[in-house]
Amino acid sequence: MNREKRNVIIIGSGPAGLTAAVYASRALLQPLVISGRTPGGQLMITSDVENYPGFPEGILGPDLMVKMREQATRFGTDFVDDDVSAVDFSARPFRIMVREEEYLSRAVIVATGASALWLNLESERKFMGKGVSGCATCDGAFFKNVHVAVAGGGDSAMEEALFLTRYASHVTIIHRRDKLRASPFMQKKAFDNEKISFIWNSEVMEVTGEKTVNGLVLKDVSTGKSENLAIGGLFVAIGHRPNTDIFRGQLPLDEKGYIRIHDGSKTDVEGVFASGDVHDHRYRQAITAAGMGCVSALDVQKFLEENS
């Protein structure tokens, strides 16, 4: 066991976790970030980021995460580039297990984020960041006057499609059923928008293109027939899954698995805080995650001062 008791351990290394690390390390809390074996969060699969303040020319997602990590390291943050295997929040100091190693901490910030659900196609992975996206508000501006497709039928798919009409020449929603799962209000907004059309009872079988996306191969789930759809971008909107499996039974989760917080970033376990997409299923932006990372670090600082 690692016998050193930390002031704060941050689980996760996306914008929320690294911003928390910057603030915590500047407060001389000497944080430890357990970053995961694939550090950086969802921005690691994002190409150009043009809506993060301070980068007027834009910045590549991985480059932004490298800069955030360098900043946290500069102020004294330590890192363990591995996955947390288990936690014990039943008593303080809290215990965090990483394989055979056990770490102790007076406080914990959970910033493990959420994972977009994908179609699990090899061609989808090939064109990730090259015409395939999971976030319209992140990437929509790159598709001005382009015909794009949205895969999905829930509220998130309608929101993505409606947002994309600001930029795209046309938006085609592809849904594997003959009716939407979205709320009646969101359905009406989509149906009433002249820039949105629908392809029913169909699923995406392949994303085609050379350097970037130029089309889709669709299969009619009723007849089995295939057709090609010429588009310049695909937005996958079939939902997100919060990365909270290891916290079940340790922290209160909502019905979708997101961590419940109150009074800033507090969870119901005193001394455990949460920030970023692990609790936020509404905004899911790098800047909102970073903002909550700041909140968590300030909350931890106050907690430790009151419980010294």
Residue pairs with C-beta under 8 A, 6 or more apart in sequence:
1 101
1 102
1 104
2 101
2 102
2 103
2 104
3 104
4 104
5 93
5 104
5 105
5 106
6 30
6 31
6 32
6 103
6 104
6 105
6 106
7 24
7 29
7 30
7 31
7 105
7 106
7 107
7 300
7 304
8 24
8 29
8 31
8 32
8 105
8 106
8 107
8 108
8 109
8 297
8 300
8 304
9 31
9 32
9 33
9 34
9 94
9 96
9 103
9 105
9 107
9 108
9 109
10 17
10 20
10 21
10 24
10 31
10 32
10 33
10 34
10 108
10 109
10 111
11 17
11 34
11 84
11 87
11 96
11 108
11 109
11 110
11 111
11 112
12 33
12 34
12 35
12 36
12 41
12 110
12 111
12 112
12 113
12 243
12 276
12 278
13 33
13 35
13 36
13 39
13 40
13 41
13 65
13 69
13 79
13 111
14 40
14 41
14 42
14 43
14 65
14 111
14 113
14 276
14 277
14 286
14 289
15 41
15 43
15 65
15 68
15 276
15 286
15 287
15 289
15 290
15 293
16 41
16 111
16 113
16 275
16 276
16 277
16 278
16 289
16 290
16 292
16 293
16 296
17 33
17 35
17 41
17 109
17 111
17 275
17 276
17 293
18 33
18 65
18 68
18 69
18 71
18 72
18 290
18 293
19 68
19 289
19 290
19 291
19 293
19 294
19 297
20 31
20 109
20 111
20 275
20 293
20 294
20 296
20 297
20 300
21 31
21 33
21 72
21 77
21 293
21 297
22 68
22 71
22 72
22 75
22 77
22 297
23 293
23 294
23 297
23 298
23 301
24 31
24 77
24 109
24 297
24 300
24 301
25 31
25 72
25 75
25 76
25 77
26 75
27 297
27 301
28 76
29 300
29 301
29 304
30 76
30 77
30 78
31 77
31 78
32 77
32 78
32 79
32 80
32 103
32 105
33 72
33 77
33 78
33 79
33 80
34 79
34 80
34 82
34 83
34 84
34 96
34 98
34 103
35 79
35 80
35 81
35 82
36 81
36 82
36 83
36 84
36 112
37 81
37 82
37 83
38 44
39 65
39 69
39 79
39 81
40 61
40 62
40 65
40 69
41 65
41 113
41 276
41 277
41 289
42 113
42 114
42 115
42 116
42 134
42 135
42 277
43 49
43 61
43 62
43 64
43 65
43 286
44 61
44 62
44 65
45 61
45 128
45 129
46 60
46 61
46 129
46 135
46 138
46 139
47 60
47 61
47 129
47 130
47 139
48 58
48 59
48 60
48 61
48 139
48 142
49 55
49 58
49 59
49 60
49 61
49 64
49 138
49 286
50 58
50 141
51 137
51 138
51 285
51 287
52 59
52 64
52 286
52 287
53 287
55 64
59 67
61 129
64 286
69 79
73 79
80 98
80 103
82 98
82 99
83 98
84 96
84 97
84 98
84 246
85 97
85 98
85 99
85 246
86 96
86 97
86 246
87 94
87 95
87 96
87 97
87 108
87 246
87 247
87 250
88 94
88 95
88 96
88 97
88 250
89 108
89 250
89 251
89 269
89 272
90 250
92 106
92 271
93 104
93 105
93 106
94 104
94 105
94 106
94 107
94 108
94 271
94 272
95 102
95 103
95 104
96 102
96 103
96 104
96 105
96 108
97 103
106 271
106 304
106 307
107 271
107 272
107 273
107 300
107 303
107 304
108 271
108 272
108 273
109 265
109 272
109 273
109 274
109 275
109 293
109 296
109 297
109 300
110 247
110 251
110 259
110 267
110 272
110 273
110 274
110 275
110 278
111 274
111 275
111 276
111 278
111 289
111 293
111 296
112 242
112 243
112 244
112 278
113 242
113 243
113 276
113 277
113 278
113 289
114 240
114 241
114 242
114 243
114 258
114 277
114 278
114 281
114 284
115 240
115 241
115 242
115 243
116 134
116 135
116 236
116 239
116 240
117 236
117 238
117 239
117 240
117 241
118 124
118 125
118 134
118 236
118 238
119 151
119 204
119 236
119 238
121 204
121 205
121 206
121 207
123 206
123 207
123 208
124 132
124 204
124 207
124 234
124 236
126 207
127 207
127 209
127 212
127 213
127 234
130 209
130 211
130 212
130 213
131 207
131 209
131 212
131 213
131 214
131 232
131 233
131 234
132 207
132 213
132 233
132 234
132 235
132 236
133 139
133 233
133 234
133 235
133 236
134 235
134 236
134 237
135 235
135 284
136 150
136 159
136 160
136 161
136 163
136 164
136 235
136 237
137 163
137 285
138 285
138 286
139 235
140 163
140 164
140 166
140 167
140 168
141 167
142 233
143 164
143 167
143 168
143 232
143 233
144 167
144 168
145 167
145 168
145 169
146 167
146 168
146 169
146 231
146 232
146 233
147 168
147 169
147 170
147 171
147 172
147 230
147 231
147 232
148 164
148 168
148 170
148 171
148 172
148 231
148 232
148 233
148 234
148 235
149 171
149 172
149 173
149 174
149 204
149 216
149 229
149 231
149 233
149 234
149 235
150 157
150 160
150 161
150 164
150 171
150 172
150 173
150 174
150 234
150 235
150 237
151 157
151 174
151 175
151 203
151 204
151 234
151 235
151 236
151 237
151 238
152 160
152 173
152 174
152 175
152 236
152 237
152 238
152 239
153 173
153 175
153 176
153 177
153 179
153 180
153 181
153 182
154 180
154 181
154 182
154 237
154 238
154 239
155 181
155 182
155 183
155 186
156 237
156 238
156 239
156 240
157 173
157 175
157 182
157 237
157 238
158 173
158 180
158 182
158 186
158 187
158 189
158 190
159 186
159 237
160 235
160 237
161 171
161 173
161 190
161 193
161 196
161 235
161 237
162 189
162 190
162 193
162 196
164 171
164 235
165 171
165 193
165 195
165 196
168 195
168 233
169 195
170 195
170 196
170 197
171 195
171 196
171 197
172 196
172 197
172 198
172 199
172 229
172 231
173 190
173 196
173 197
173 198
173 199
174 198
174 199
174 202
174 203
174 204
174 216
174 218
174 229
175 198
175 199
175 200
175 201
175 202
176 201
176 202
176 203
176 221
177 200
177 201
178 200
178 201
180 187
180 190
182 190
190 196
199 218
199 229
201 220
201 221
201 222
202 218
202 219
202 220
202 221
202 227
203 218
203 219
203 221
204 216
204 217
204 218
204 234
205 216
205 217
205 218
205 219
205 226
206 216
206 217
207 213
207 215
207 216
207 234
208 214
208 215
208 216
208 217
208 228
209 215
212 232
213 231
213 232
213 233
213 234
214 230
214 231
214 232
215 228
215 229
215 230
215 231
216 228
216 229
216 231
216 234
217 226
217 227
217 228
218 226
218 227
218 228
218 229
219 225
219 226
220 226
220 227
240 277
240 281
240 284
241 257
242 253
242 256
242 257
242 258
242 259
242 277
242 278
242 279
242 281
243 278
244 251
244 253
244 257
244 258
244 259
244 278
247 253
247 259
250 269
251 259
251 260
251 267
251 268
251 269
251 272
251 274
252 259
252 260
252 267
252 268
253 259
253 260
254 260
256 281
258 278
258 279
258 280
258 281
259 267
259 274
259 278
259 279
260 267
260 268
260 279
261 267
261 273
261 274
261 279
262 268
264 273
264 295
264 296
264 298
264 299
265 273
265 274
265 275
265 292
265 295
265 296
265 299
266 273
266 299
267 273
267 274
270 303
271 303
271 307
273 296
273 299
273 300
273 303
274 296
275 289
275 292
275 293
275 295
275 296
276 289
276 292
276 293
277 284
277 289
279 292
280 288
280 289
280 292
